[in-house]
Amino acid sequence: MTRANNLGPYDGSIMPRRYTLCVMFQSRSIRHCRACGGEVTYRVPADDNRERAVCARCATVHYENPVNVVGTVPAWEERILLCRRNIEPRYGLWTLPAGFMEIGETTETGALRETEEEAGARVELLGLFSVLNVVRVAQVHFFYRARLLDTDFAPGPETIEARLFTEAEVPWDQLAFRTVRETLVRYFDDRRRGHFGVHSADIA
C-alpha cells in the first residue's frame, strides 16, 4: 500500500500526514439522548480520553464515528465510467459511482450496490484500489477497481447520465469530489506503469 506524504499534483488536496494526525474532528451534532430524549452535554467521561455526548439525565454516552463511502473505478478497455450527479451536493458534476455503506454490507457489496444504483452498471471487482481519509467530514472512502461486464447502462434517479471517458476526455475541471480526482490520477498513473497498487492518502 502506498501513502501520500506531501501535496498532491493538482490543487493541494492531499494533506501532509503529520498535519492530519493533529486534526480532531468534532461535529457536536448530537443534541438529545437517543435513549431517553434528555439534553446532552459534551464532556470527557471518567473512563475516556476525549469529549463525548453524555446525557445529563441518564448518563448514556453517545459515540460519533466516521462513516464509510464505497465505490468503484469501472473500466471498459481504455475508458472509465463516470456518473453526472443529479443531486446535491455538486449537482451536475461528474463522479465515480459511490455512496454511503449500509448496515449489513461489506465494503465490496456496498461498492457493487452503489455502482448498480448510480450507473446501472454490472461489474466484476478486481481488488481494493484506494483508501482516502477525509478527516474534516469524518469519512473514509474506499474505491475498488472493477471490470465492466457490458456497456448497457441504466442510471438511477441520482444520476443524470453515465458515460465512458478516456483519460484525455475526463472532465477534470468538473469532477465533484477530491477523492474522485485523486483516485483517477492514481489509476491512470498505475495503468501507464502496467501495475495497479493499493493507495492510501489524506484529503484536505
Secondary structure, 3 states (H helix, E strand, C coil): CEECCCCCCCCCCECCHHHHCCCCCCCCCCCECCCCCCEEEEECCCCCCCCEEEECCCCCEECCCCEEEEEEEEEECCEEEEEEECCCCCCCCEECCEEECCCCCCHHHHHHHHHHHHHCCCEEEEEEEEEEEEHHHCEEEEEEEEEECCCCCCCCCCEEEEEEECHHHCCHHHECCHHHHHHHHHHHHHHHHCCCCCEEEEEC
